[in-house]
Amino acid sequence: MAVSLSEDFEDCDVFVVGAGLAGLAAAIDFARAGFSVVSCGAADRLGQGRTVTLLGRSIDLLKGLDIWRDVEPLAAPLRSLRIIDDTGALFPPRPVEFHADEIGLDAFGWNIENAALADMLAKAAAALPVGRVGVGEDIARQILTFMTVGFASGSIVYLDGGALVT
């Protein structure tokens, strides 16, 4: 959803700064709870090839956001963990291996590429009334105006390039 900074931006209930995994999840959750949401952040996916391991609470969050069924086929289950002592001790202990089924779990967690998960979250956010603005100095000035009017004077916004807007 496109955002008119002069209208929607100042009237939103929740303004989420950051369009990464946590920012997108927060925007989706607030929108589904009935709040008017504006999300600000870069649409570019940095860190291509990096992965994240999702454990119990993260899976519960994605289930609550109703996107786990779309994410699960892209994730690899972590069914065993091996601990290896690499301290260089004269008599190191043997490696120890744990299996998820020993404690009644299908997997300890799930590993997925950050970009794939972010794309799924962005798709879910796009299907909801979440306003979206990009990044840059003009947007930072709008954020600053919002923060100054809505929160406290003297706010500072730091940009990715190191510049700041006061």
Residue pairs with C-beta under 8 A, 6 or more apart in sequence:
1 126
1 129
1 130
1 131
1 132
2 131
2 132
3 9
3 38
3 131
3 132
3 133
5 133
5 139
5 142
8 36
8 38
8 131
9 15
9 38
9 131
9 133
9 142
9 146
10 145
10 146
10 149
10 150
11 36
12 35
12 36
12 37
12 38
12 131
13 30
13 35
13 36
13 37
14 27
14 30
14 35
14 36
14 37
14 38
15 37
15 38
15 39
15 40
15 143
15 146
16 23
16 26
16 27
16 30
16 37
16 38
16 39
16 40
16 41
17 23
17 40
17 41
17 143
18 40
18 41
19 39
19 40
19 41
19 42
19 43
19 122
19 132
20 41
20 118
21 52
21 114
21 117
21 118
21 121
23 39
23 41
24 39
24 118
24 121
24 122
24 124
24 125
25 61
25 62
25 65
25 121
27 37
27 39
27 125
27 130
28 65
28 67
28 121
28 124
28 125
28 128
28 130
29 61
29 64
29 65
30 37
31 37
31 125
31 128
31 129
31 130
32 65
32 128
36 129
36 131
37 128
37 129
37 130
37 131
38 130
38 131
38 132
38 133
39 125
39 130
39 131
39 132
39 133
40 132
40 133
40 134
40 135
40 139
40 143
41 135
42 134
42 135
42 160
43 122
43 134
45 114
45 115
45 118
45 119
47 114
47 115
48 115
49 113
49 115
50 113
50 114
50 115
51 111
51 112
51 113
51 114
52 111
52 112
52 114
52 117
53 78
53 109
53 110
53 111
54 62
54 75
54 109
54 110
54 111
54 112
55 108
55 109
56 109
58 109
59 68
59 109
59 110
62 68
62 71
65 121
65 124
66 124
67 120
67 121
67 124
70 120
71 112
71 116
71 117
71 120
72 110
74 112
74 113
74 116
74 117
74 120
75 110
75 111
75 112
76 110
76 111
76 112
77 100
77 106
77 107
77 109
77 110
78 100
78 107
78 108
78 109
78 110
78 111
79 99
79 100
79 101
79 106
79 107
79 108
80 97
80 98
80 99
80 100
80 108
81 97
81 98
81 108
82 95
82 96
82 97
82 98
83 95
83 96
83 97
83 98
84 95
85 92
85 93
85 95
86 92
98 108
100 106
100 107
100 108
125 132
126 132
133 139
133 142
135 159
135 160
136 159
137 159
137 163
137 165
140 157
140 159
140 165
141 157
141 165
143 157
144 155
144 156
144 157
144 165
144 166
147 155
147 157
148 154
148 155
154 166
155 166
156 164
156 165
156 166
157 164
157 165
157 166
158 164
159 165
